[in-house]
Amino acid sequence: MRIDIVTIFPGMFRGPFDESIVRRAIERGVVQIGVHDLRNWATDRHRTVDDYPFGGGPGMVMKVEPIVAAVEALRAGEQARVILLSPAGRRFTQPLAEELAREEQLLLICGHYEGVDERVREHVATDEISIGDFVLTGGELAAMVIVDAVVRLLPGVIASESLAAESHSSSLLEYPHYTRPAEFRGWRVPEVLLSGNHAAIAAWRRQHALLRTAPAAARPPRDRRPNPRRASVAGRAAVPREATRGAQAELVLQKLRDERTTRCRLVHQRELLALFDHRRADIPEAARKLVLKADKGIVA
């Protein structure tokens, strides 16, 4: 893959791309990353890339001519994705990162000042992407985020089994992780993770991934931080099984409400079936009929 970044502050990229996974991907030849100074395509002696907005108003607007010249010089083919980084763009997500990782070339345009001439969005960019509902000084940090998220998905950069277990790679957040020591200041690793029972460990991880993904209101209360006024932090109350099951059911019900495809709806119904025996009294009423139908293979 080739990634080209057009910016007026190329020096901002020296650190992030010289470290960690991105650097290793570059060294292995998995990706080529070029950072280009937009001023190289300015046409006047002052290398001007911005001007006052027509109609008046605060700030400066990035000019269309140098951006078009840069894109035409750097684009390797018509299939290149030309991405304008803008707060008006669609939200950057893991599925979008996976989509971009399948491209041969990405060309990222970093906006600055009051914005970019609208003709860039209308006639040059193939995509407009935002990394969130907040304001940054420019598109450089957003470009770094996108490059990092995309590069780590390229074949040969990270082991595929590691990627498959990560948060957002499925509909669930990743389960909690622990490492040595097994006990520290009275904070013990869950016994199931020390048991060597792989089936029980997989079930525990699935359960806690569901709980992490559940809406905050559906999660059982949990003491995350010890209260310094307490004499001991070792006596944390266990979460009742019914509360845990209810939180999981609420999550699956929400997925069912949002899902449109028949196959996925049946999968979610079967998740409910795994959580509850329909003969038990503790099943939420909203889930009872869905569980009965799932038991018979009927899509609700």
SVG drawing of the C-alpha trace seen along z (x, -y; Angstrom):
<svg xmlns="http://www.w3.org/2000/svg" viewBox="-43 -40 56 67">
<polyline fill="none" stroke="black" stroke-width="0.4" points="0.0,0.0 1.0,-3.6 -0.2,-6.4 0.4,-10.1 -0.3,-12.9 -0.6,-16.5 0.0,-19.0 1.4,-22.5 3.2,-21.1 5.2,-18.0 7.4,-18.2 4.5,-17.0 4.8,-13.5 8.4,-12.8 7.9,-11.2 4.7,-9.1 5.8,-7.3 9.4,-6.6 8.2,-4.4 6.4,-1.1 4.2,0.8 4.1,-1.9 7.9,-2.0 8.2,1.8 5.6,1.9 7.6,-0.7 10.9,1.2 9.3,4.5 8.0,2.8 4.4,3.4 3.5,-0.2 5.1,-3.3 4.2,-6.6 5.0,-10.0 4.5,-13.3 4.3,-16.2 4.4,-20.0 1.5,-21.6 3.5,-24.8 5.6,-22.9 2.6,-23.3 2.0,-27.0 2.5,-29.2 3.7,-32.6 7.0,-33.5 5.5,-33.6 4.3,-30.0 0.8,-31.0 -1.7,-28.3 -4.6,-30.3 -6.6,-33.4 -9.5,-35.4 -13.0,-33.9 -15.4,-35.3 -18.3,-37.1 -16.2,-38.0 -15.9,-36.3 -13.2,-35.2 -10.1,-33.3 -8.4,-32.1 -9.4,-29.4 -7.1,-26.9 -6.8,-27.5 -8.1,-25.0 -5.2,-25.4 -2.3,-24.0 -4.4,-21.1 -5.5,-20.1 -1.9,-20.3 -0.7,-18.2 -3.4,-15.5 -2.8,-15.3 1.0,-14.9 0.7,-12.3 -2.3,-10.2 -1.0,-6.9 -4.2,-6.0 -7.9,-6.7 -8.6,-4.2 -6.8,-6.1 -8.9,-7.2 -8.5,-11.0 -9.6,-11.7 -10.3,-15.2 -10.0,-15.3 -12.9,-17.4 -15.3,-17.7 -18.1,-17.5 -17.0,-14.0 -18.4,-10.6 -17.2,-9.2 -14.1,-7.1 -14.8,-3.6 -13.1,-0.2 -15.1,1.1 -14.0,-2.0 -10.4,-1.3 -10.8,2.3 -12.3,0.9 -9.4,-1.5 -6.8,1.2 -7.9,3.0 -7.0,0.0 -3.8,-0.4 -3.3,-4.1 -4.7,-6.6 -4.1,-10.3 -5.0,-12.3 -5.5,-16.1 -5.0,-17.8 -7.2,-20.9 -6.3,-23.9 -7.3,-27.5 -11.0,-28.2 -11.4,-25.3 -10.7,-24.2 -12.2,-25.7 -15.5,-23.8 -14.5,-22.9 -12.0,-20.4 -14.8,-18.5 -17.1,-18.8 -14.6,-17.9 -11.4,-16.4 -12.0,-14.3 -13.5,-10.9 -14.1,-10.7 -14.6,-13.1 -13.7,-11.7 -13.9,-12.9 -12.4,-11.2 -14.9,-12.7 -17.1,-15.5 -14.4,-17.9 -12.2,-20.6 -8.5,-20.1 -6.1,-22.8 -5.7,-20.9 -6.1,-17.5 -2.6,-16.3 -3.5,-14.5 -6.5,-12.9 -4.2,-11.7 -2.0,-10.0 -4.9,-8.3 -6.2,-6.9 -2.7,-5.8 -2.1,-3.9 -5.5,-2.2 -5.1,-1.2 -1.5,-0.1 -1.9,2.3 -4.6,4.1 -2.3,4.7 -1.3,8.4 2.0,9.2 2.0,6.3 0.1,7.9 -0.8,11.6 -4.3,12.2 -5.4,14.0 -4.5,10.9 -6.5,8.7 -9.5,11.0 -9.7,10.7 -9.5,6.9 -12.2,4.5 -14.5,3.4 -13.3,6.3 -16.7,7.9 -19.8,6.4 -18.2,6.6 -15.5,4.7 -12.5,6.9 -12.6,8.8 -10.4,7.7 -6.7,8.8 -4.5,9.8 -0.9,10.8 1.6,11.7 1.5,11.4 -1.7,13.3 -2.2,11.1 -1.1,7.5 -2.1,5.4 -5.0,7.8 -6.3,7.4 -6.6,11.0 -6.8,12.2 -10.2,14.0 -9.7,17.7 -11.1,19.0 -8.2,17.5 -5.8,19.5 -7.8,22.7 -6.4,24.0 -10.0,24.8 -10.1,23.4 -13.8,23.8 -14.5,22.0 -12.0,19.2 -13.6,18.7 -17.1,18.5 -15.7,16.0 -14.2,13.8 -17.4,13.9 -19.4,12.9 -17.2,10.0 -16.9,8.8 -20.7,8.6 -20.7,6.7 -18.1,4.2 -20.2,3.6 -23.5,3.2 -24.9,-0.3 -23.7,-1.9 -27.3,-1.7 -27.4,2.0 -24.0,2.8 -24.0,4.1 -22.5,1.6 -18.8,2.2 -16.2,0.7 -13.5,-0.1 -11.3,-2.2 -10.6,-1.4 -11.9,-4.1 -8.9,-5.3 -11.2,-5.8 -12.0,-2.1 -9.8,0.1 -9.7,2.8 -10.3,3.1 -10.4,6.9 -14.0,7.3 -15.6,6.1 -19.1,7.5 -19.6,10.0 -22.0,9.1 -25.2,11.2 -25.6,13.7 -29.1,12.4 -27.7,8.8 -25.0,10.1 -27.5,12.1 -29.9,9.1 -27.1,6.9 -26.2,9.4 -29.8,9.8 -30.3,6.0 -27.3,5.8 -28.5,8.6 -32.0,7.1 -30.5,3.8 -28.6,5.6 -31.8,7.2 -33.5,3.9 -30.7,2.5 -30.2,5.5 -31.9,5.8 -30.5,9.0 -32.3,12.3 -29.1,14.3 -27.7,11.9 -31.1,11.6 -31.3,15.4 -27.7,15.4 -28.7,12.8 -31.8,14.7 -29.7,17.8 -27.4,15.6 -30.5,15.0 -31.3,18.7 -27.8,19.4 -28.4,16.8 -31.8,18.0 -33.8,21.2 -37.3,20.0 -38.7,22.0 -36.8,19.9 -38.6,17.1 -35.7,14.6 -35.9,14.1 -37.0,10.5 -40.4,10.5 -39.1,8.7 -36.8,11.6 -39.2,14.5 -40.9,14.7 -37.7,14.2 -36.1,17.1 -39.0,19.4 -38.8,18.6 -35.0,19.0 -35.5,22.4 -37.6,23.4 -35.3,21.6 -37.9,18.9 -36.6,15.4 -38.4,12.8"/>
</svg>
